[in-house]
Amino acid sequence: MYTKEYDYPIEAAKQGITGSVTLEFDLNAKGEPVNIRVIEASPEGYFEQAGINALEQWRYKVNLDDTGNVIEGTGIQVQFGWNLGSGQ
C-alpha cells in the first residue's frame, strides 16, 4: 500500500478547527480508490475534500479473481484526522 501525507485545510487551520472525516470507497484493478463517498465528517464542511484528495493519491495492493475483479475491494473505510497539536 502506498500512502501520502495529507494537507490541513487552510481555512480550518486559520480558525484552529480540528476534526475528522470517514470515507468509504472501492478499489479498481490497479489498486486505485474509486467511488469515494463521505460517510461522516466532524465538523461538516472543512475536511471532506482534503480527505478525498489524499485518498485519491493512495494505492493498494489488490488480489484479482479469475475474471479480473478485485477480491474484497468494495466498501472499504478509512478515517483521516486533523489535529493542530499543542503549541500551534
Chimera marker file (.cmm) of the C-alpha trace (Angstrom):
<marker_set name="trace">
<marker id="1" x="0.000" y="0.000" z="0.000" r="1" g="1" b="0" radius="0.5"/>
<marker id="2" x="1.244" y="3.485" z="-0.852" r="1" g="1" b="0" radius="0.5"/>
<marker id="3" x="0.000" y="6.394" z="1.248" r="1" g="1" b="0" radius="0.5"/>
<marker id="4" x="0.803" y="10.058" z="1.097" r="1" g="1" b="0" radius="0.5"/>
<marker id="5" x="0.686" y="12.696" z="3.821" r="1" g="1" b="0" radius="0.5"/>
<marker id="6" x="-2.442" y="14.769" z="3.640" r="1" g="1" b="0" radius="0.5"/>
<marker id="7" x="-2.833" y="18.525" z="3.923" r="1" g="1" b="0" radius="0.5"/>
<marker id="8" x="-4.540" y="20.503" z="6.665" r="1" g="1" b="0" radius="0.5"/>
<marker id="9" x="-7.249" y="22.630" z="5.062" r="1" g="1" b="0" radius="0.5"/>
<marker id="10" x="-6.110" y="26.261" z="5.255" r="1" g="1" b="0" radius="0.5"/>
<marker id="11" x="-9.453" y="27.657" z="6.485" r="1" g="1" b="0" radius="0.5"/>
<marker id="12" x="-9.666" y="25.079" z="9.276" r="1" g="1" b="0" radius="0.5"/>
<marker id="13" x="-6.070" y="25.714" z="10.340" r="1" g="1" b="0" radius="0.5"/>
<marker id="14" x="-6.582" y="29.504" z="10.385" r="1" g="1" b="0" radius="0.5"/>
<marker id="15" x="-9.615" y="29.078" z="12.634" r="1" g="1" b="0" radius="0.5"/>
<marker id="16" x="-7.940" y="26.459" z="14.860" r="1" g="1" b="0" radius="0.5"/>
<marker id="17" x="-10.503" y="23.813" z="13.925" r="1" g="1" b="0" radius="0.5"/>
<marker id="18" x="-9.675" y="20.139" z="14.400" r="1" g="1" b="0" radius="0.5"/>
<marker id="19" x="-11.732" y="17.280" z="13.063" r="1" g="1" b="0" radius="0.5"/>
<marker id="20" x="-12.009" y="14.094" z="11.097" r="1" g="1" b="0" radius="0.5"/>
<marker id="21" x="-13.637" y="12.529" z="8.079" r="1" g="1" b="0" radius="0.5"/>
<marker id="22" x="-14.556" y="8.904" z="7.380" r="1" g="1" b="0" radius="0.5"/>
<marker id="23" x="-14.571" y="7.834" z="3.755" r="1" g="1" b="0" radius="0.5"/>
<marker id="24" x="-15.824" y="4.680" z="2.079" r="1" g="1" b="0" radius="0.5"/>
<marker id="25" x="-14.504" y="3.540" z="-1.282" r="1" g="1" b="0" radius="0.5"/>
<marker id="26" x="-13.934" y="0.672" z="-3.681" r="1" g="1" b="0" radius="0.5"/>
<marker id="27" x="-10.708" y="-0.408" z="-5.358" r="1" g="1" b="0" radius="0.5"/>
<marker id="28" x="-10.185" y="-0.870" z="-9.069" r="1" g="1" b="0" radius="0.5"/>
<marker id="29" x="-7.872" y="-3.489" z="-10.588" r="1" g="1" b="0" radius="0.5"/>
<marker id="30" x="-4.922" y="-1.055" z="-10.391" r="1" g="1" b="0" radius="0.5"/>
<marker id="31" x="-5.395" y="-0.609" z="-6.619" r="1" g="1" b="0" radius="0.5"/>
<marker id="32" x="-6.743" y="2.923" z="-7.003" r="1" g="1" b="0" radius="0.5"/>
<marker id="33" x="-9.570" y="4.139" z="-4.724" r="1" g="1" b="0" radius="0.5"/>
<marker id="34" x="-12.741" y="4.804" z="-6.756" r="1" g="1" b="0" radius="0.5"/>
<marker id="35" x="-16.360" y="5.654" z="-5.895" r="1" g="1" b="0" radius="0.5"/>
<marker id="36" x="-15.191" y="7.635" z="-2.860" r="1" g="1" b="0" radius="0.5"/>
<marker id="37" x="-18.039" y="8.613" z="-0.536" r="1" g="1" b="0" radius="0.5"/>
<marker id="38" x="-18.067" y="10.684" z="2.665" r="1" g="1" b="0" radius="0.5"/>
<marker id="39" x="-19.606" y="8.631" z="5.470" r="1" g="1" b="0" radius="0.5"/>
<marker id="40" x="-19.051" y="11.086" z="8.315" r="1" g="1" b="0" radius="0.5"/>
<marker id="41" x="-17.367" y="14.456" z="8.778" r="1" g="1" b="0" radius="0.5"/>
<marker id="42" x="-16.861" y="16.345" z="12.003" r="1" g="1" b="0" radius="0.5"/>
<marker id="43" x="-17.315" y="19.235" z="11.765" r="1" g="1" b="0" radius="0.5"/>
<marker id="44" x="-19.002" y="19.246" z="8.397" r="1" g="1" b="0" radius="0.5"/>
<marker id="45" x="-17.682" y="21.448" z="5.617" r="1" g="1" b="0" radius="0.5"/>
<marker id="46" x="-13.974" y="21.578" z="6.466" r="1" g="1" b="0" radius="0.5"/>
<marker id="47" x="-12.219" y="18.272" z="5.911" r="1" g="1" b="0" radius="0.5"/>
<marker id="48" x="-14.217" y="16.331" z="3.318" r="1" g="1" b="0" radius="0.5"/>
<marker id="49" x="-12.358" y="17.488" z="0.203" r="1" g="1" b="0" radius="0.5"/>
<marker id="50" x="-8.935" y="17.255" z="1.847" r="1" g="1" b="0" radius="0.5"/>
<marker id="51" x="-9.665" y="13.638" z="2.775" r="1" g="1" b="0" radius="0.5"/>
<marker id="52" x="-10.871" y="12.810" z="-0.737" r="1" g="1" b="0" radius="0.5"/>
<marker id="53" x="-7.822" y="14.494" z="-2.276" r="1" g="1" b="0" radius="0.5"/>
<marker id="54" x="-5.486" y="12.482" z="-0.054" r="1" g="1" b="0" radius="0.5"/>
<marker id="55" x="-7.247" y="9.169" z="-0.652" r="1" g="1" b="0" radius="0.5"/>
<marker id="56" x="-7.128" y="9.679" z="-4.418" r="1" g="1" b="0" radius="0.5"/>
<marker id="57" x="-3.310" y="9.570" z="-4.135" r="1" g="1" b="0" radius="0.5"/>
<marker id="58" x="-3.207" y="6.277" z="-2.216" r="1" g="1" b="0" radius="0.5"/>
<marker id="59" x="-2.585" y="2.940" z="-3.923" r="1" g="1" b="0" radius="0.5"/>
<marker id="60" x="-3.362" y="-0.526" z="-2.593" r="1" g="1" b="0" radius="0.5"/>
<marker id="61" x="-2.019" y="-3.941" z="-3.499" r="1" g="1" b="0" radius="0.5"/>
<marker id="62" x="-5.002" y="-5.921" z="-4.753" r="1" g="1" b="0" radius="0.5"/>
<marker id="63" x="-5.731" y="-9.552" z="-5.449" r="1" g="1" b="0" radius="0.5"/>
<marker id="64" x="-7.763" y="-10.348" z="-8.526" r="1" g="1" b="0" radius="0.5"/>
<marker id="65" x="-10.040" y="-13.313" z="-9.102" r="1" g="1" b="0" radius="0.5"/>
<marker id="66" x="-10.039" y="-15.396" z="-12.303" r="1" g="1" b="0" radius="0.5"/>
<marker id="67" x="-12.233" y="-12.848" z="-14.076" r="1" g="1" b="0" radius="0.5"/>
<marker id="68" x="-10.053" y="-9.845" z="-13.165" r="1" g="1" b="0" radius="0.5"/>
<marker id="69" x="-12.288" y="-8.482" z="-10.391" r="1" g="1" b="0" radius="0.5"/>
<marker id="70" x="-10.755" y="-7.232" z="-7.161" r="1" g="1" b="0" radius="0.5"/>
<marker id="71" x="-11.199" y="-9.634" z="-4.244" r="1" g="1" b="0" radius="0.5"/>
<marker id="72" x="-12.624" y="-7.821" z="-1.189" r="1" g="1" b="0" radius="0.5"/>
<marker id="73" x="-12.278" y="-4.493" z="-2.958" r="1" g="1" b="0" radius="0.5"/>
<marker id="74" x="-15.616" y="-2.853" z="-2.089" r="1" g="1" b="0" radius="0.5"/>
<marker id="75" x="-16.938" y="-0.931" z="0.878" r="1" g="1" b="0" radius="0.5"/>
<marker id="76" x="-13.526" y="-0.181" z="2.393" r="1" g="1" b="0" radius="0.5"/>
<marker id="77" x="-13.460" y="2.567" z="5.016" r="1" g="1" b="0" radius="0.5"/>
<marker id="78" x="-10.682" y="4.860" z="6.166" r="1" g="1" b="0" radius="0.5"/>
<marker id="79" x="-10.667" y="7.724" z="8.668" r="1" g="1" b="0" radius="0.5"/>
<marker id="80" x="-8.480" y="10.817" z="8.431" r="1" g="1" b="0" radius="0.5"/>
<marker id="81" x="-7.917" y="13.086" z="11.425" r="1" g="1" b="0" radius="0.5"/>
<marker id="82" x="-6.636" y="16.635" z="11.722" r="1" g="1" b="0" radius="0.5"/>
<marker id="83" x="-5.274" y="17.997" z="14.982" r="1" g="1" b="0" radius="0.5"/>
<marker id="84" x="-3.214" y="21.164" z="15.288" r="1" g="1" b="0" radius="0.5"/>
<marker id="85" x="-1.460" y="19.763" z="18.348" r="1" g="1" b="0" radius="0.5"/>
<marker id="86" x="-0.208" y="21.713" z="21.314" r="1" g="1" b="0" radius="0.5"/>
<marker id="87" x="1.905" y="24.738" z="20.625" r="1" g="1" b="0" radius="0.5"/>
<marker id="88" x="0.185" y="25.741" z="17.391" r="1" g="1" b="0" radius="0.5"/>
<link id1="1" id2="2" r="1" g="1" b="0" radius="0.2"/>
<link id1="2" id2="3" r="1" g="1" b="0" radius="0.2"/>
<link id1="3" id2="4" r="1" g="1" b="0" radius="0.2"/>
<link id1="4" id2="5" r="1" g="1" b="0" radius="0.2"/>
<link id1="5" id2="6" r="1" g="1" b="0" radius="0.2"/>
<link id1="6" id2="7" r="1" g="1" b="0" radius="0.2"/>
<link id1="7" id2="8" r="1" g="1" b="0" radius="0.2"/>
<link id1="8" id2="9" r="1" g="1" b="0" radius="0.2"/>
<link id1="9" id2="10" r="1" g="1" b="0" radius="0.2"/>
<link id1="10" id2="11" r="1" g="1" b="0" radius="0.2"/>
<link id1="11" id2="12" r="1" g="1" b="0" radius="0.2"/>
<link id1="12" id2="13" r="1" g="1" b="0" radius="0.2"/>
<link id1="13" id2="14" r="1" g="1" b="0" radius="0.2"/>
<link id1="14" id2="15" r="1" g="1" b="0" radius="0.2"/>
<link id1="15" id2="16" r="1" g="1" b="0" radius="0.2"/>
<link id1="16" id2="17" r="1" g="1" b="0" radius="0.2"/>
<link id1="17" id2="18" r="1" g="1" b="0" radius="0.2"/>
<link id1="18" id2="19" r="1" g="1" b="0" radius="0.2"/>
<link id1="19" id2="20" r="1" g="1" b="0" radius="0.2"/>
<link id1="20" id2="21" r="1" g="1" b="0" radius="0.2"/>
<link id1="21" id2="22" r="1" g="1" b="0" radius="0.2"/>
<link id1="22" id2="23" r="1" g="1" b="0" radius="0.2"/>
<link id1="23" id2="24" r="1" g="1" b="0" radius="0.2"/>
<link id1="24" id2="25" r="1" g="1" b="0" radius="0.2"/>
<link id1="25" id2="26" r="1" g="1" b="0" radius="0.2"/>
<link id1="26" id2="27" r="1" g="1" b="0" radius="0.2"/>
<link id1="27" id2="28" r="1" g="1" b="0" radius="0.2"/>
<link id1="28" id2="29" r="1" g="1" b="0" radius="0.2"/>
<link id1="29" id2="30" r="1" g="1" b="0" radius="0.2"/>
<link id1="30" id2="31" r="1" g="1" b="0" radius="0.2"/>
<link id1="31" id2="32" r="1" g="1" b="0" radius="0.2"/>
<link id1="32" id2="33" r="1" g="1" b="0" radius="0.2"/>
<link id1="33" id2="34" r="1" g="1" b="0" radius="0.2"/>
<link id1="34" id2="35" r="1" g="1" b="0" radius="0.2"/>
<link id1="35" id2="36" r="1" g="1" b="0" radius="0.2"/>
<link id1="36" id2="37" r="1" g="1" b="0" radius="0.2"/>
<link id1="37" id2="38" r="1" g="1" b="0" radius="0.2"/>
<link id1="38" id2="39" r="1" g="1" b="0" radius="0.2"/>
<link id1="39" id2="40" r="1" g="1" b="0" radius="0.2"/>
<link id1="40" id2="41" r="1" g="1" b="0" radius="0.2"/>
<link id1="41" id2="42" r="1" g="1" b="0" radius="0.2"/>
<link id1="42" id2="43" r="1" g="1" b="0" radius="0.2"/>
<link id1="43" id2="44" r="1" g="1" b="0" radius="0.2"/>
<link id1="44" id2="45" r="1" g="1" b="0" radius="0.2"/>
<link id1="45" id2="46" r="1" g="1" b="0" radius="0.2"/>
<link id1="46" id2="47" r="1" g="1" b="0" radius="0.2"/>
<link id1="47" id2="48" r="1" g="1" b="0" radius="0.2"/>
<link id1="48" id2="49" r="1" g="1" b="0" radius="0.2"/>
<link id1="49" id2="50" r="1" g="1" b="0" radius="0.2"/>
<link id1="50" id2="51" r="1" g="1" b="0" radius="0.2"/>
<link id1="51" id2="52" r="1" g="1" b="0" radius="0.2"/>
<link id1="52" id2="53" r="1" g="1" b="0" radius="0.2"/>
<link id1="53" id2="54" r="1" g="1" b="0" radius="0.2"/>
<link id1="54" id2="55" r="1" g="1" b="0" radius="0.2"/>
<link id1="55" id2="56" r="1" g="1" b="0" radius="0.2"/>
<link id1="56" id2="57" r="1" g="1" b="0" radius="0.2"/>
<link id1="57" id2="58" r="1" g="1" b="0" radius="0.2"/>
<link id1="58" id2="59" r="1" g="1" b="0" radius="0.2"/>
<link id1="59" id2="60" r="1" g="1" b="0" radius="0.2"/>
<link id1="60" id2="61" r="1" g="1" b="0" radius="0.2"/>
<link id1="61" id2="62" r="1" g="1" b="0" radius="0.2"/>
<link id1="62" id2="63" r="1" g="1" b="0" radius="0.2"/>
<link id1="63" id2="64" r="1" g="1" b="0" radius="0.2"/>
<link id1="64" id2="65" r="1" g="1" b="0" radius="0.2"/>
<link id1="65" id2="66" r="1" g="1" b="0" radius="0.2"/>
<link id1="66" id2="67" r="1" g="1" b="0" radius="0.2"/>
<link id1="67" id2="68" r="1" g="1" b="0" radius="0.2"/>
<link id1="68" id2="69" r="1" g="1" b="0" radius="0.2"/>
<link id1="69" id2="70" r="1" g="1" b="0" radius="0.2"/>
<link id1="70" id2="71" r="1" g="1" b="0" radius="0.2"/>
<link id1="71" id2="72" r="1" g="1" b="0" radius="0.2"/>
<link id1="72" id2="73" r="1" g="1" b="0" radius="0.2"/>
<link id1="73" id2="74" r="1" g="1" b="0" radius="0.2"/>
<link id1="74" id2="75" r="1" g="1" b="0" radius="0.2"/>
<link id1="75" id2="76" r="1" g="1" b="0" radius="0.2"/>
<link id1="76" id2="77" r="1" g="1" b="0" radius="0.2"/>
<link id1="77" id2="78" r="1" g="1" b="0" radius="0.2"/>
<link id1="78" id2="79" r="1" g="1" b="0" radius="0.2"/>
<link id1="79" id2="80" r="1" g="1" b="0" radius="0.2"/>
<link id1="80" id2="81" r="1" g="1" b="0" radius="0.2"/>
<link id1="81" id2="82" r="1" g="1" b="0" radius="0.2"/>
<link id1="82" id2="83" r="1" g="1" b="0" radius="0.2"/>
<link id1="83" id2="84" r="1" g="1" b="0" radius="0.2"/>
<link id1="84" id2="85" r="1" g="1" b="0" radius="0.2"/>
<link id1="85" id2="86" r="1" g="1" b="0" radius="0.2"/>
<link id1="86" id2="87" r="1" g="1" b="0" radius="0.2"/>
<link id1="87" id2="88" r="1" g="1" b="0" radius="0.2"/>
</marker_set>
